Amino acid sequence: MRIALSGYGKMGKAIEQEAIKKGHDIVLKIDSKNRKSLNINDLKNKNIDVIIDFSRPESAVENIKMGIDADIPVVCGTTGWLKKMDEIKSYTQSQNGTFLYASNFSIGVNLFFTLNKTLAKMMNAHPEYKPYLEEIHHTQKLDAPSGTGITLAKDLIQHYDHKSNWVKGEATESNDLAIISKRIDKVPGTHEIEWKSDIDTISIKHTAHSRKGFVMGALLAAEWVQGKKGVFGMADVLEME
């Protein structure tokens, strides 16, 4: 594949290294230095097969739309902009484009998403257990809670009738699900969901040891979207739903 990297921070550089090992070409690197000077024709002239976006929350929507306008599939892992997700889905569909978003591309995390939903369904009949979510990331992570944490919270709430909202920090209402965010140097990403009762505690936890899982998942998604049209997620890539 001929890949354009939108965002050339730690994730962009890690994707570049693994993509080259897999025989792909990085034909464009988009960052704050050249983003404003780029236009749709610049992208089209590069014969780009896919744009992989790990940029910043404030620029993600514009980056995605530029790729869609150039008729290039966009695979996005940028978090912190999801209030505009419905807008991007509608835009992609109106332009007959290709867009794949994941709050986390790790195969292990996506298995964890399914485990979380399954456990929430089981716990629905046991309201004596109170759920609690904690996420830990490196100090350079810009958004809190993490996109993965929000996905876990939304999935839990969807399948557990006793919670209707998630909140950042400690919950003050009985129907609120607390997400506690911690930022610790050199932590790639840890997510834990705890179900606590007066008698005992059940917990499930995912700990990333490096960024490699995120990188390999993003490349897998980039390969998977080739020749497809529409809006997708990692559940489609992994055929989990």
Buried (B, 14 or more C-beta within 10 A) or exposed (E): BBBBBBBBEEBBBBBBEBBEEEEBEBBBBBBEEEBEEBEBEBBEEBEBBBBBBBBBBEBBBEBBBBBBBBBBBBBBBBBBBBEEEEEBBEBBBEBEBBBBBBBBBBBBBBEBBBEBBEBBEBBEEEEEBBBBBBBBBBEEBEBBBBBBBBBBBBBBBEBBEBBEEBBEEEBEEEEBBBBBBEEEEEBBBBBBBBBBEEEEEBEBEBEBEEBBBBBBBBBBBBBBBEEEBBBBBBEBBBEEE
